[in-house]
Amino acid sequence: MYNVMIVDNEPVIKKGLQCFIDWGALQCEVVCEASNGMEAVELLNQYDIHIIVTDIRMPAMDGLALSNYVHRNFPEIKVIILTAFADFSYAQTAIQYEVVDFVVKINPTEKIPVAIEKATRLLEKEKEQKEKLMQLESKINDTLSEISEKFLKEAVEGLISDEASLFGRSRELGLRIENYFGIYLEFEDTESSPSTHEYRQFLASIRQFLALAFGDRPSYTMVMEHNSMLAIVSMNGEPAAVSTQALLTICNEILAMSKSFQRYHLNIGISTMHRDVMTLSLAYREAKEALQGNFYSDNHVAVYRPHANQTLTPGAPPHLTAEQIAEYLQHGQSELAIRQLGQLLESYKSTQEPIEHVKVACLLIGSYCFRLLSASQPFAPEPTESQTTVYKQIQESKSIQQLTDILKRLIEGCSRALAFNDKQPNYIVIECQKYIREHYNQNLNLQIIADHIHINSSYLSRLYKKVTGESIIDAINKYRIERAKKLLRNPASKVFEVAEAVGIETPAYFTYVFSKYTGMSPKEYKLNYSQTELI
């Protein structure tokens, strides 16, 4: 809908134009009227006008003078001039002011709609041209932004290092890189892998917030690895200490904003101040190394400190600590094992031991725990997390606290498994369990086991029930089902093949036994719990 202003010193003309023209059909609306050019000028500051229909002869300011004013100050407004006579001596002047049309006042209700349609067509055409121009400018800006980001990424990665190329390209691209800091942002998805759309939306939000946070300071952002971003921020000549404090404040605001993305954890590293484009790669390395400071603290923003990570040897080598933890677990002293772990990690924290060394020590402790678990009897509950999963968690840990939590869970699980094993000290029971482990995939029953141990089957049955709280048949079936569960996790496995592999020849009976001990059929278990690798 286009807004129209009518300007005429004759009230009857104004009234007639409003009442006898179907403005709605022309996609127009008369929003105001004036008696002369002076009044019209005042109204132009109050209304968003698209078309002016004005008389040519009026007191104070006539139609030509108004057209001149509009042409100079509101060139997008279309002007239609009304004249009482078929005298177009003013046409040449009106053309200079880009007047759309002249309409003689004799029967204007027929001619005005034609002139209005001409004006709206011009407005539509100009609108389309403006939109095309904006789209073209946007594409040019996007292309320039992509070129700039590519150049900066190559510079920070050291692919462009000669002075002439660095300074020349940065000048060509209009980049302002001086007295700047590198800010490295690393984000971790706490849930499953996000969709491409979600990830791009997250990156766009971070970019937008960075631009707002840095204000009028020249800044450039680029995506580095899949889960990280680097910002180059020039601080307009502010002293290094003042600039660093300002960036710390900004980065904490970014962290607060990122909390709205509940699935992402954000860590930020800040470099020292750098003078020009020649040290872009150094600023990148410093900002990235600064993240190591976050590993030993609860903060998520760290500033690079030269030589902050000098290695100091902890009090005890990690293998001695791992052996001590294993010994505590074997004696049922899990609290002492956890305390020993805490002392080791605390020593690393106090000396700022390189993160790689810390993770190697934690992997060693994990291997000792899993060695104990593998030696425990098979009827104990399986650990909640597999050895592969725990090792991966250790390697991907972002803080000393995460490592503490991972190993604490592992130690507690190992302790529970060993405690369960200690409840079955009877030699006959142990021999019985050993035979089940070694022959579960064969024809197996109470009598066969009793014959192997050279003991009365009835006595064996009562003894086993008394010591373990379950029957031998339950023990056989439970172990078979535990083995079957592992086999079913292989996507290629078939139910009847798994049944035979665990010593149950009839698929129907296997389904019955499996359902009894797991609460679901083999097919249901396979659907819900199948894995890509066998443990």
N, C-alpha and C positions, 0 to 999 in steps of 0.2 A: 504494500500500500504506500502510495506516494503522498507527501504532505504538500498542500497548495496554499499560497497566500494570494488574496485578491486585493489589488490596490487601485482605488478609484475615488474621486471626490464626489461622485454622484451616488447617493445611497440607493436609488432605484436600480442602478446598474449592478451594484454589489449584490443587492437582494435578488435580482433577477438571475444573475450568474449562479448564485447558490441554489436557487429553487428550481430552475428550469433546465439544469444540466444534470444528467445521471452520473454523478462523480464516481459512485461505487462501481458502475459498469466499466469505467475507465481505470479502475484500480487506484483511485485517488480519493483524498479527503481534504475538504477545505478546513484548515485548522485555525486560520486567523485572517483578519482583513485590516486594511489601513486606508486613510483618506488621502495620503500623499507620500512622497518618497521619504521624507523625514521620519514619519511614523513607521514606515516599512523597515527602515534601517534599524530602528530600536527593536522591532519585533524579530529581526533576524538574529539578535543576540539572545532571544528567549525561546525560539522554536527551531526545530530541525526541519528546514524547508527544502523541498526538492524542485518545486515549480512556482514561478511568480507570474501571475496574469495582471498586467498593469496598464492603466491608461497612459497615453503619451503626454497629455497636457494636464498638469495639476499644479496647484500653488506650492510654494516653498521649494520643492524638488520635483521636477517632472519625470516622466517615464524614462527619457534618455539618460538623464543624470543618474537615476536609480540603476539603470542598466550598466552604466559605467562603473558605479560603486560595486555592484554585484560582480561584474567582470573582474575587477581588481582584487576583491576581498573574498568572494565566494564563487570561484570559477566553475564549481561543479553544479551550481544552481542553473536551471534552464528558465529563460525569460520569454514570455509571450506578450507582445505589445498590442493594445487596443487603440484604434484611432477612429475619430468621428467622420473623417473624410477619406476618400480614395486618393489621398495625396501622399505619395511615398517619397517626398523630398528628403525625408530623414533616413531613408533606407541605407544609404552609404555609411552614415554614422552608426546606425544600428548594427550593420554587418561587422563593423570593427569591434563591437561589444558582444559579438556572437549571439545576437538575439535569434531565437528559434523561428519566430514567425510574426507576421503582422495580421491582425484580424480587424476588419471594419465592423464598427458597432452596429451597423444595420444587420439585423437578424443574426447576432453573434452566437445564438444557441446552436446554429447549424455548423458554424465555422470553428468554434472553440473546441469541440470534441476532436476534430481533425488535427488541430494544432497541439492539443494535449497528447494525442496518440503519437504524434511526431516527437514530442518532448520525451515521452516515456520510452520510446524506442531508442532514443539517444542515450537516456540514462541506463537502460539495460545493456546497450552496447559498451558503454564506458565501464559499467560494472564488470562485464565479462572480461574486458581488456585489463582492468585492474586486477581481477582474480588471476588471470593468466600471468601477469607481471609478477604478482606475489608468489605464485607457484614457481616461476622461473627463478626468482631471487632466492626462494627457499632451497631449490635444487642446487643453485650455485653455492649457497652457504653450506649446505650439507656436504657437497663435494669438496669444498675448501676445508671444511672441518675434518673430513676423512683424510685428505692429503696431509693436513697438519698433524693429525694423530699418528699417521703412518711415519712421518718424518721424526716426530718426537720419540716414538717407540723404538725406531731404529737407532736413534741417538742414545737413549738411556740403556739400550742393550749393547752398545759399543759397536754396532754395525757401521755407523758413520762416526769417524773420529778426527778427520783432518780439519784444521781450523777454518780453511777457506769454505769448505762445504757446510760446516755447522753455522758459521756466521752468515754466509751467503743465502742459504736456504731459509734461515729464520727471518732474515730481512725481507726476502721475497714473499714469505707467507704472512708478514706483518706480526710476527710473534714478539711479545715483550717478555724477555727472559733475563732478568737481572735482579740481584739481591733476593734470591728465591729459595724456597725450601721444597724438598720432595716429601710427599705424604703418601705412604703406602698403606692401603686398606685391604685387609684379608678377611673374607667372610666365609663362614661355614654353615652349611645347611644342616639343621638338627634333625630333620625328618628324612624321608626318602628323597631321591633325586627330583628336583623341581622340574616342571615342564619348561620347554624353551620359552614359551610366552611368559610364564611367571618369572623366570630368571631375567629376561630382557626387561620386564616391567620393574623388577627390583633394581637393576643397573640404571635404568632411566631415572628412577626416583632418587637414587644416590647421586647421580650426576646433577640432577635439578637442585637437590638440596645443597650440594657442594657449591654450585654457582651462587645460590642465595646466601650461603654462609660466608663465602669469601667476599661478597659485596662487590665494590668497585676495584678490588685488587685483580690484576691480570692473572688468570688461572686457566690451566689446560688439564684435562683428564683423559686417561687412556686405559683400556682394559689390558691387563698383562696376561697372567695365566687365567685358567677358567674361573678361579675363585678369588681373583685379586684385581685391584685397580690402583693406578698411580696418579696423583695430582701434583702438578708443578704450580706453585703459587708465589708470585712476586709480591714483596711487602712494601713497595713504594718508598724505599730508602729508610725505613724505620730501623733503629738499632737492633742487633741480633737478639739481645735478651728480651727486649720489649716484643719483638716479632714472635719469638718462641712462646712467650706467655699468651699472646693473642691467639696463636694457633692451637695451643693446648685448650683454651676456652672454646674455640670453634669446634675442635675435634670431640670434645665432651658433649657439645650440642648435637653433633652428628650421631654419637653413640645413643644419646637420649632419643633422637628421632628413629634410629634403627630398631629400637625396642618395639615399635609398632609393627615391625616385621618379625613376629614371634619365632618364626622358624629359622632365623638367621642369627649367628653370633658374629660380632664384628670386632676386629682388633686393628689398631692403628699404630704405625711407626712414623716418626718425624725425623728428618735428617737435620744436619747443621745448615747454616745459611751458606749459599753459594753465590758467586759473583756473576758468572755469565754462562753461556751455553756450553762452554768447553767442559764443564764438570757435571753435565747432566747424568752420565753413567755413575759417577761417584755418589751423587745425591740419591740415586735409585738404590745403590748398594747399602748406603747408610740407613735409609728409611726402612729397608727390608731387614737389616740386621738389628735395628732398634726393636723389632718385635720380640727378640729374644728376652728383652727386659720384661715383657708381659708374661713370659713363661714362669717366672718365679714370683709373681705378684698377682693380686686380685684386680689390678688396674688393667684396662684395655687400651690405654694410650701410653706410649713410651717414646722418649726422646733419645736419639743416638748419643752415646757417650764414648768418645775414643778410648780404646783399650779397656773397656768396662768388663770384658769377659776373659780376663787372664785366668789361666788354669792353675788352680791350687789343688794339690793331692789330698783327697779326703783321708780321714783317720784310718780306715780299713779298706783293703781291696774289695771290690764287689763280690768276687767269688767266695770270699770268707763269710761275707754277710749272707749270701745265698745258702751256704752250707749251714750256717747257724740257724737260719729260718727253717730249713728242712729238719734240723735236729729238734727244734722246738715243736714242730708239727708232729714228729714221730712220737714225742712224749706227751702229746695232747695239750701243749702249752701255746695255743693260738694267740692269746693276748701278748705273750712275750715275742712271738714271731712278728706280730703287727707293730709292736714297739720297736723291734730291731729294724724293720722296714722304715718306720718314721725317722729313726735316727740317721739312717743312711741318706734319705732324701733331704732331710734338714741340713746335713753337712754339705750336700750339693748346692742347696739354696744359699747357704751362707758364703760359699766360695764362688758362686755363679759358674759352676762347672758347665762346659759346653753341652748343649742340649743333646747332641749326638751321643756323648759319653753316658749321659744319664739314661737314655733310652736303651743303650746296649746293656747297662747294668740291670735295668728292669726286665729286659728279655731274658737275661741269665737267671734271675730269680724266678721268672715264669717257667723256664725250662725245668728247674729243680722241682717246682710244685707239680708240674704235669708228670714228671718222672715218678713222684710219689703216688699220684693218682693212678698211673698205669700199673703200678705194683699192687694196688688195692684190689680186693676181690670184686668180681663182676656184678654182685648183687646189690652193691651200693648204688645210690642214685647217680645218674650221669651228671657231670658238671653242667651248669646252666649254659655256659658258653664254651665253644670248642677251642682247641689250642690255636688253630688258625685265626679265629675271630679275635682272641685275646692279643695275639701278636700284632695283628693289624691295628687294634685299638691303641696299643702302646706306640706303634710307629706314627700314628696320626694324632697323638695327643698334642694339645696346644698349651698345656700348663702342667706344673708340678702337681697340682691338686688332682687333675684328671688321672695322672699316673698313680697317685696314692690311692684313689678310689678303685681303679682297675685291679691293682695288686691286692688291695685289702679284700675285695670280693673273691679273688682267686684263693687267697690264703684261708678265708673262712669256709669256702666250698671244699677245699682240700681237707681242712680240719674235720668237717662233718663226715666226709667219706671215710677218713681213717678211723674216726670214732665208731662209725657203723661197723667197720671191719673188726674192731676190738671187741665187739659184743658177741663174737662167734669164735671163741678160743678152742673149742673142742676139736681134737685131732680128727676124729671120725667124721665130724661134720665138714671139716676142711677138705678131707680126702674125697668126701662125697661131692662137694662143690667143684673140686678140681676135675673129677671125672665127668661131671655134667658139662663143664666148660669145654672139655676136650672131645666129647662124644654127643653133643646136643643135636648134631645133624644126622645121627644114626638112630636105629631102633633102640629106644631107651625107656626103661621103667624101673620100678623099685627093686624087683628081683635081680635084674642085670647088675645094678649098682651094688646090691648086697653081696652078690656072688663075687664081684671084683674086690670088695673090701674084706671078704671072708667073714661075714657076720649075718646073723639071723635077720631076715627082712622085716619081721614084725618089730624087733628091737630097734632096728635102724629107723623105721618109720616113727616110733615113739620118741626116740632120742632126737631125731632131727626136728620134730615138731616142738619138743620141749626147749631146745636151744634157740631155734630161729623163729618160732611162732608160726611157722607155715609148713605145709606138707611137702614131701619131695616132688609130688606131681606138680604142685604150684611152682616149686622152684624150677623144675624143668621147663614148664610152660612159660614162666616169666622170662627166663633166660632166652628161650627161643623167640619170644615176642620182641625182646630188646634187640636181638640180632636181626629179626625181620624188619623192625622199624628202620634200622640203618640201611638195609637193602632197599626198602621201599622209597627211600629218599632219592634214589637214583631214578631220574625220569624215564630211563629206558627199561626199567625192571617190570616184569609181569608177575601178577599175584601168584599164579600157579608155580612159576619158577622159584619165587621166594619161599613158598610153602615147602617145596622139595628141598631147598637149600638149608632149611632149618630143621629138617627131619620129620615133617608132617606131609604125608603123601597125598592125603585127600584135601583138595581145595576147600570143600564145604566145611570140613572139620577145622581147617586152618582159620577160616573166616569166623567160625563160632568161637574158637579159642582167642583169636585176636580181639574180637569184639568184647569178650568177657573181661579181658585185662586192660583194654584201652578205652572202652566205651564207644568205639566207632569201628566200622568195617575197614579192611585193608584199603579198599578203593577210596573211602572217605579220608583216611589218613594220608594216602598218597597225594590226594588232591590238595589237602591243607598244609602238609608238612614236607612235600618233596623239595629237595635242594639241588643245586647245580653241581655240587661236589660231594663225594662220599667222605665221611669223617672216619 
